[in-house]
Amino acid sequence: MEKFREVLDLHLKHRSALGYGLVSLLTAGGERIFSTAVFRCPCSAAWNLPYGLVFLLVPALALFLLGYVLSARTWRLLTGCCARGRGAGLRGALVFAQISATAAVAPLTWVAVALLGGAFYECAASGSEVLARHLCQGRDPRCAAQLPLVPCQQAQAPDVKELQKELQKELTAHSQVLGWVLIAVVIILLLIFTSISRCLSPVSYLHLKFWKIYLQQEQQILKSQATEHATQLAKENVKCFFECSQPQEYSTPSIKAWQQISSLYTFNTKEQYYSTLHKYVNKKQKNQCSTSSEEDAMVPVLGFVDSSDMNSTADL
């Protein structure tokens, strides 16, 4: 039991890293399956380029959009935004940029693994006239005609087969270099962004740890209380329906209250609140409005506050 608890604690502490690692692993596995079982380069001067680019970029686009769909922050940002009007334009744009960065993990993994494999790039590049002029410069006059056939390696003549092998090696080298460059650029940008966001953090390292623990507990209790409240309300309504009686008065948060605790979190150095629910409860007690003021700001390192919902826990 203690071993299980240790494993669970490890999962909770590194949930974000494990999640990104699992997404990257599944994406890499999916790319390998596609490149070996589904992908078949047509070896045609007219079709190689679009066919290769479709397999390289369209799955990446689909994974990028899926990243938006699976993000809790996306729906926190979008739900009711048309009814609210244009109140939080800049804040919404900043949150959208953070969501986009998170959603880009899977598509960048797909493109990087595909480039390291080389099959998609090899097919696309062999159909490019621009690359053909570069690759065939100073080579056999038949090079331009043979380049689209390189992915299939169907030549019979020894000299043509040797030419195709040389071109294939060069295309694979181009693809793998681009793949490693992409990986290096992504890691450098991630390190820079993380370092800057942590450097600009208004709270300390241990305070952030406490904040995440609080959010985890708040969401667990909120889900439990919401389930209990909804169950009791449903039982009362069903009972009154079958007994043809009047329901008892039942206290439920108003639409405005739900809207305020579902809004985007903003940080204020003068008022320390750990969530929009925490802010709403304290402001209500002081008879104040819990909407954001001009002194409130979006802090990138506190993006985890909006990422949590009743179906997930905060990343530790």
N, C-alpha and C positions, 0 to 999 in steps of 0.2 A: 504493500500500500504506500509505503514511504517512497519507493522508487517511482511509482506512478505519479505521486504528488510532485516529485522533483522534475519529472518529464513535463508535467502540466505547467509548472512554474517556469520552466525553460521556454516552453511554447509561448506563454503569455508575455514573457520578458522580451522575446525576440520575434514576436508575431509578425511585425512588419517585414523584417529581413527574411524570415522563413516564407512569408507570402510571396514576396518578390522573387525569391529563389525558386519556389515551386512554379510560379507563372513562367519564369524564364526557361525552366527545365521542360515544362509541358510544351512551350512554344518551340523550343529547339527540337524536341521529339517529333512534333507535328511537321516541322519543316523537313526533317529527314524522311518521314513517311511520304510526304508529297513529292520530294525530289526523286525518290527511288520507285515508288509505286504508281504515281499519277502523272508526273511530268514526262512528256515526250516531245522533245524539240522537233519541229516540222522540217528542219534543215532546208528552209526555203528563204531566198533573199528577200521576199516580200513579207513573210510571216515571222521570221526569227525574232526581230526586234520587238514587235508588239506582244508576241507570245511570251517571250522571256520577261518583259517588263510587267505583264499581267501577273505572272506567278511570283515575281519579286515584290511588287508593290500593292496589289489588290488585297492579298491576305493581311498585309501590314495595316492597310487602311481599315479592314474589317476588325482587326484586333484593337486598333485605336478607338474606333467607335464603341466597341464592346467595353473598353475601359471606362468610357463615359457612363454607359448603361449600368455597370456594376458598382459605380462609385456612389456612396451615400451622399456625398457633398453635392453631386450633380442634381439630385432630386430635392435636396434641401434648398438649393439655389433656384431651381426652376418652379417648384410647386407654389402656385399662387402669385408668381412674379408679374403676370399680366394684370391681375387684380390690384396689386400693390402700386403699379405705376413705375416711375423712373427714379424712385428714391435712392437706391443703392447702386448706381451705375458703376462708379469707380471700384467700390468694394466688390461688386459682383464680377468685374473684369479681373481683379486680382485673384479671386477665388477660382475663376474659370482658368486662369493661367496655371495655377497650382494643380487643378484637376487634370489639365492637359499634360503637364509634366509627369504626373503619376500614370496617366493612361498611355504614355509613350513607351513604357517599359517593355511591354510585349511586342509591339511592332518593331522597335529598334532591335530587340533580340532576334526576331524573325529575319530582318534584313541582314544583320551581322552574321548569323549562322548560315544564311543562304549565300552570302558573299564568300564565307570561308569554304563552303562546299564547292562553289564555283559553277554549278550546273546552270542556274538561271542566268547568271551574268554571261557565261560562255555563249549561251544561246542568243541572248539579246545583243551582245557585242558583235557576234558573227554576222548579224544582219544590218549593222550600222555602216553606212557608206563613209562616214567621217573616220571611224576607226579602221576601216578597210584601207583607206589611203595611208594612214599612219603605219599600220602593221605590214602592209605589202610594199612599203618603200624599200627599193634595193633588193627585192626578192624575185622569185620566179614570176614571169608574166602571167602564169595561170593562178597566181595567189588570190586575186580578187574573186575569181570564179569559184575557187575551192573553199574560200572562207565560210560561206553559209553551210557547207557540208561538213565542217569540222566536228560539230557535236555528234554526228552520226558515225564518223570514221568508217565509211563504206568504200573507200577507194581500193582498187585492185592493183594498180601500177605501183611498184615499190617507191619510185621517186615522188609520186603524188601522196602516197601514204606517209612518207617521211615529212613532206611539207605540212600535211595536216597535223601530224604529231607536234611539230615545232610550233605551229600556230596555237594548238590546244594548250601546250605548256605555257605559252606567253599569256593567253587569255586567263588561264587559271591563276597565274602569278598576279596579274592585274586585279583579279577578283579578290584574292586572299589579302593582298596589300590594302585594298579598299576596306575590307572587313576589319582588319586589325586597326586601321586608322579610325574607323567609325567607333570601335570599342574604346580606343584610347581617348577620343574626343568626348564621348559620353561620360566616361569615368572622371575625366578632368573637370567637365562642366558640373557634374554631380558633386564632386568634392568642393568646387568653388562655391556653388549655391548653398550647400550644407554649411560650409564654414562661415559664409557671410550671414546666413540666417541665424546661426547659433551666436555669432559675434554680436549681432544686433538684438539678441533676445533681451527683453526687459526683465526677465526672471532668471534665477540661477539654475544650475544643473539639477541639484537636489529638489528645488522647488518644482521644476518640470516633472520630475519623477512623482512627486506627491500629487501634482495636478492630474497626471494620467491615472494614478490609482483612484483619485476621487471620481474622475469621469467614469471609470470602469464600474465602480460601486454605484454611482448615481444611475447609470443606464440599466444595471441589473435590477435595482430596486424599482426604478420607473416601470420597467417591463413587468415585474411581478405585481406592482400595485395596479397598473393599467389592466392587466389580465384579470385580477381579482375584481376590480371595479366594473369592468365590462361584463364579467360573468354574473355579478349580482344584479346589474341593471337588466341584462338579458333575461335572467330568471324572473325578475319582477314583472317585466313586460309580458313574457309568455304566460305567467301565472294569471295576470289580469285579463289576458285575452281569453283564456279558457274558462275563467271564472266569471267573466263579464263584470268585473269590478273596476274601481278606480285605482290607478297606481299611486303608491306613496310618493311623496316629494323626494326626489333624489338629486343631490348636488353634484353637478358635473361642470368642469371648466368651460368657460365660454369660448366662442370662436376666436375672439380677440386674444384670449389667454393662450390658446394653442398656437396662434400666429406668432405671438411674441416669443414663445420658447422654441419655435421652429425657425426663427430668423437667423441670419448669419452672425456669428460671434464677433464682437469687437472688443479690443482691450483698452482700458482706461487706467492710467497710473494712479488716479485719485480714488478709484473705487475698484477694489479687487473682487471680481466675481469669477468663478471657475467654469461657469456655463451660462447659457441663456436662461435656463430654469432657475439657477441660483440668483441671477440678476433679477428675474421677474419676481421671485418670492420676496426679496429684500426691498425692491422698489415698491411693490404693492403694499408692504407693511408701512412704508413711509409715504404712501399715497402719491407716488411719483410714477411717471411713464417710463417703461423699460426700453423704449426705442433708443437707437443710437444717437449720440450727440456729436457736435463738431469735434470734441476732444477725443472721441473714440477713434481707434485706428485698427487696421488689419495688420496683424503681425504674422509673417510667414511661419515662424517656428511654432506658433499656436494653431496651425491648421488642423491638428488632430482633434480639436474641440468640435469642429463641424463634421469631421469624418465619422464620429461615433453616432450610433442610433440604437434603437431598442433591439435590433437584430444583430448587433456587433458590439464588441468591447473596445475600449481605447487601446492603442498600441503601447506596450511598455518597453 
